[in-house]
Amino acid sequence: MTQSWGIHIPTACMKPTRIGGTHSAWAHRKAVAMLLAYCFVIYVVMMASNAPIPISARSAEGIANKPNVPESSIDPNHCAACHAEEVNGFARSQMARSMRIAKLEPVGIVQAQQTTITMHSDKGSSWQTIEDRGGAVTYHVDYVVGSGTHASGYITDIGSHLFQSPVAYYSTRASYGLAPGYENKPDPDFTRPITEGCVFCHSGTFSAVPGTVNQYDSVPFPQLSIGCDRCHGSPVAHLAHPAMGNIVNPKKLAPAARDSICEQCHLIGSARVLNPGRRFSDFKAGEVLENTFTIYHDKPSAGAESVFKVISHSEQLAQSKCSLGSGGKLWCGTCHDPHNEPAMPVAFYRERCLLCHAKTPFIASHPNKASDCIGCHMPKREVQDGGHGVFTDHNIQRRPSVTAPHIDGINLAGIAPWRTPPAELAARNLGIGLIETGMDRGSAKDILSGYRTLTEVQEQFPRDSEIYNSLGSALLAGGQYSEAVRAFDLAVRFDPFSSQKETSLGQSYLLLGEQTAGEQHLERAMALDRLNLSAAALLITAYDKSGHPEKSAQLSQRIADLTRRKFIQK
């Protein structure tokens, strides 16, 4: 018999007008975010002033001799023994350079509104110093993400937790700039966590600690770069008995499974919702993505063009007239061979176009054989979410528009699944996706729609922690703190080792005015993840408010010591 846990709030209690005012939960969430950034800067500056070395600066000698960090390898299973040409060709591709250990990176300076960030190198290592009115802090750069063709991003390891640098190097400009998402922040810092969703597409394999946001094992990336198995699946059976039928060949798959291989990383959408009990790394080549997660994308209003994003190649191509007219035959692999990037791309891609267009009447009157099809019909354009990068537009338009549409300039008709998920998960995943999108964009409409969708199906998933977590987020945003506590309490009950959900439960209790309960759950969150900065910021403030400044100071020092010990030991 299905058990209901009672999160049934009349929709009248979830009025859209409750979300968005100066004194609303949205304003509070922004204040919490500012507090988190401020708290983090304070404790790293404090540590820098007391430590014999910068708190985020490991010695060059320590980095050079860092143990247990494997060299980047795209071929851990030794596929080159039989497929040397393919492996060597892939080694020259952009995917094979998806992540690497940082070395001597370019020097430069980025000036933000109230912050100066300086990039410098010394003895084989690179460092980034952030200087503002509070002082200067230096971070060691541990990893570089991205092939460098368009841009490179940077990661630092602080207490076994990975954080993103607020700057990126843009190859087309040969200079640094703020990383995407940091453009309007007055005080950018290393406070953005690197989650599983981030590294899923940039690393070959990763070892995240369950229940934490951004904590990883001592070897975060056993395989740094993307390798053969990302597109060809597990090689175990093939290595034991090499045969064409026991290894995945993408072009021989059914269209949905074939396209899923590319879409896992080249279609970000507006939300990615995991199926119950699944992680991103559970996806394996040869399956459809919907066995693991559902991608939701924006639906522009009738006649409007989709927003041009960095990671939307698959969506652009699928919406092109070329793809629609091919009956499912045109896919990424029609033009792209990851084993062989063309030395003469203009001629190569023209030949690809002529596979179809040589048979059409317009070829006789079209430009000569040396013309650049891609340059005319797939121009490079600036993207909405890519910082200062420019990327190839895969819409393949006859007469491309000069500028790409931005989300603020079009009317959206909501979100929709890229492909239909399993029927029993359709409403569940859509509800979570709507709330996630609504929280990201500050859309009361999407949050309320997601909330209503989940309340209609929650009895079908009585032990689904993610449903209760999403309901709690919606209720928290709507100022329904008592009901948010009930929702997050169930989320924690069915996922008792999640530091993030304990944090949300603790925050809800604090907003409800139950100080003791709030502190207890935040302390539990810190016990599960000792460098959960969000929980730490809330708990430090809670201790001060409840008249325990000594606890506040002890927690700040404990976080400082955890981080400081790691760097001194290096």
Secondary structure as GFF3:
##gff-version 3
##sequence-region A 1 570
A	DSSP	three_ten_helix	11	13	.	.	.	ID=ss1
A	DSSP	three_ten_helix	16	18	.	.	.	ID=ss2
A	DSSP	alpha_helix	25	50	.	.	.	ID=ss3
A	DSSP	alpha_helix	60	64	.	.	.	ID=ss4
A	DSSP	alpha_helix	80	91	.	.	.	ID=ss5
A	DSSP	three_ten_helix	95	97	.	.	.	ID=ss6
A	DSSP	beta_strand	99	101	.	.	.	ID=ss7
A	DSSP	beta_strand	108	111	.	.	.	ID=ss8
A	DSSP	beta_strand	116	122	.	.	.	ID=ss9
A	DSSP	beta_strand	125	132	.	.	.	ID=ss10
A	DSSP	beta_strand	135	140	.	.	.	ID=ss11
A	DSSP	beta_strand	143	145	.	.	.	ID=ss12
A	DSSP	beta_strand	151	158	.	.	.	ID=ss13
A	DSSP	beta_strand	161	170	.	.	.	ID=ss14
A	DSSP	beta_strand	175	178	.	.	.	ID=ss15
A	DSSP	beta_strand	192	193	.	.	.	ID=ss16
A	DSSP	alpha_helix	196	199	.	.	.	ID=ss17
A	DSSP	alpha_helix	229	232	.	.	.	ID=ss18
A	DSSP	alpha_helix	236	240	.	.	.	ID=ss19
A	DSSP	three_ten_helix	244	246	.	.	.	ID=ss20
A	DSSP	three_ten_helix	250	252	.	.	.	ID=ss21
A	DSSP	alpha_helix	255	266	.	.	.	ID=ss22
A	DSSP	beta_strand	271	274	.	.	.	ID=ss23
A	DSSP	three_ten_helix	280	282	.	.	.	ID=ss24
A	DSSP	three_ten_helix	289	291	.	.	.	ID=ss25
A	DSSP	beta_strand	293	300	.	.	.	ID=ss26
A	DSSP	alpha_helix	313	319	.	.	.	ID=ss27
A	DSSP	alpha_helix	321	324	.	.	.	ID=ss28
A	DSSP	alpha_helix	332	335	.	.	.	ID=ss29
A	DSSP	alpha_helix	345	357	.	.	.	ID=ss30
A	DSSP	three_ten_helix	361	364	.	.	.	ID=ss31
A	DSSP	alpha_helix	373	377	.	.	.	ID=ss32
A	DSSP	beta_strand	380	382	.	.	.	ID=ss33
A	DSSP	beta_strand	390	392	.	.	.	ID=ss34
A	DSSP	three_ten_helix	407	409	.	.	.	ID=ss35
A	DSSP	beta_strand	412	417	.	.	.	ID=ss36
A	DSSP	three_ten_helix	423	425	.	.	.	ID=ss37
A	DSSP	alpha_helix	426	441	.	.	.	ID=ss38
A	DSSP	alpha_helix	444	457	.	.	.	ID=ss39
A	DSSP	three_ten_helix	458	460	.	.	.	ID=ss40
A	DSSP	alpha_helix	465	477	.	.	.	ID=ss41
A	DSSP	alpha_helix	481	493	.	.	.	ID=ss42
A	DSSP	alpha_helix	499	512	.	.	.	ID=ss43
A	DSSP	alpha_helix	515	528	.	.	.	ID=ss44
A	DSSP	alpha_helix	533	545	.	.	.	ID=ss45
A	DSSP	alpha_helix	549	569	.	.	.	ID=ss46
###
